[in-house]
Amino acid sequence: MAGWLREFVTFTTEYHGVVTSMVRAIEEPESALHDSCVALKAAGARLLADAQSADAVRADVDGADLFVLVSALAWLGDQPGQKARADRLFDLVLTTLLTGSGAAAGGDGADGETEVADG
């Protein structure tokens, strides 16, 4: 989960305005991007549900929460001089989202996963 979330934040930071385009496309069935954006949102929802079923992510988080958090972190990372702060806040958000079993599965940082200590 941590790796996917990091990649999603990185993607939305690199492609300025992509979140706005995705939200619009989801709301506009006639958009050429509608089906792809709906599929991406559904994939994220499945990933979140799987992580929650494994007791790795808090049960009170929904897909909309996750999407807004990614959007906010991407926006912050795009601001001049705020990359380090965005990275630190990503880690803070991640420790808030992950439960004990999710934190233990956070990884060692070698594969792009964020290491999160218990406690």
C-alpha positions in Angstrom: 0.0 0.0 0.0 2.8 2.4 0.9 4.5 1.9 -2.4 1.4 2.4 -4.5 0.5 5.5 -2.5 4.0 7.0 -3.0 3.8 6.3 -6.7 0.4 7.9 -6.9 1.6 11.1 -5.1 4.7 11.2 -7.4 2.6 10.8 -10.5 0.1 13.5 -9.5 2.9 15.8 -8.6 4.7 15.3 -11.9 1.6 15.7 -14.1 0.3 19.1 -13.0 -3.5 19.3 -13.1 -4.0 15.6 -13.6 -6.1 15.3 -10.4 -8.5 18.0 -11.6 -8.7 16.3 -15.0 -9.4 12.9 -13.4 -12.2 14.3 -11.2 -13.8 16.0 -14.2 -13.5 12.9 -16.3 -15.1 10.8 -13.6 -18.0 13.2 -13.4 -18.4 13.4 -17.2 -19.4 10.1 -18.8 -18.9 11.5 -22.3 -15.2 12.3 -21.6 -12.7 10.3 -23.5 -10.9 9.7 -20.1 -14.0 8.7 -18.2 -13.6 4.9 -18.4 -9.9 5.0 -17.6 -10.4 7.3 -14.6 -13.3 5.3 -13.2 -11.2 2.1 -13.6 -8.2 3.8 -11.7 -10.5 5.0 -8.9 -12.0 1.4 -8.7 -8.5 -0.1 -8.6 -7.6 2.2 -5.7 -10.8 1.4 -3.9 -10.0 -2.4 -4.2 -6.5 -1.9 -3.0 -7.7 0.1 0.0 -10.4 -2.5 0.7 -7.8 -5.3 0.5 -5.5 -3.5 2.9 -8.4 -2.9 5.3 -9.4 -6.6 5.1 -5.8 -7.5 6.0 -6.1 -5.1 8.9 -3.2 -3.0 7.5 -5.1 0.3 7.0 -7.6 2.0 9.3 -11.2 1.0 8.7 -12.5 4.5 8.9 -10.6 5.7 5.8 -12.5 5.6 2.5 -11.4 6.1 -1.1 -12.4 9.8 -1.1 -10.2 10.4 1.9 -7.3 8.7 0.2 -7.8 10.7 -3.0 -7.9 14.0 -1.2 -4.8 13.2 0.8 -2.9 12.3 -2.4 -4.1 15.5 -4.0 -3.0 17.6 -1.1 0.4 15.9 -0.9 0.9 16.3 -4.7 0.0 20.0 -4.5 2.4 20.6 -1.6 5.2 18.7 -3.4 4.7 21.0 -6.4 5.2 24.2 -4.4 8.7 25.8 -4.6 10.9 24.6 -1.8 8.3 22.2 -0.3 9.5 18.8 -1.6 11.1 17.8 1.7 8.1 18.9 3.7 5.8 17.0 1.3 8.0 13.9 1.8 7.9 14.3 5.6 4.1 14.8 5.6 3.7 11.7 3.4 5.4 9.7 6.1 3.2 11.3 8.8 0.0 10.6 6.8 1.2 7.0 6.2 1.8 6.4 9.9 -1.7 7.7 10.5 -3.3 5.5 7.9 -1.5 2.2 8.6 -2.4 0.0 11.5 0.2 -2.0 13.4 0.2 -4.8 10.8 0.3 -2.3 8.0 3.2 -0.5 9.6 5.1 -3.7 10.0 4.7 -4.4 6.3 5.9 -0.9 5.4 9.1 -2.2 4.0 12.7 -1.2 4.4 12.8 1.6 1.8 14.9 -0.4 -0.7 11.9 -1.1 -3.0 10.3 2.3 -2.8 8.2 1.4 0.2 8.2 3.7 3.2 9.5 2.3 6.4 7.2 3.0 9.3 8.1 2.0 12.8 5.6 0.7 15.3 4.9 2.9 18.3 
